[in-house]
């Protein structure tokens, strides 16, 4: 089981631990005493992928049909949100990584 820890650039948002459990993406806020209940992201997933942007709150999840989604910390509520969905297959994975880094470096994300 893979696990990621996501951070944001804001002090108002706590870090979140993200993991894949029985095809669902689950996450929980890292707060004292772990008082929050884990939340889920809708969908059926096969893998979560660290793309080197955990400190900015981003990662990729592959659906069971091998399409990819970019997810991020949701600043409006505690949890995660899908910010981009790729309709093509996983074979374009590296093109996806390039697009994300390019968008991050240009300030679009």
Secondary structure, DSSP 8 states (H G I E B T S, - for coil): --EEEE--S-TTS--EEEEEETTEEEEEE--GGG-S--EEESS-EEEEE--S-GGGTEEEEEETTS-EEEEEE-TTSSSEEEEEEE-S-GGGHHHHHHHHHHHHHHT--
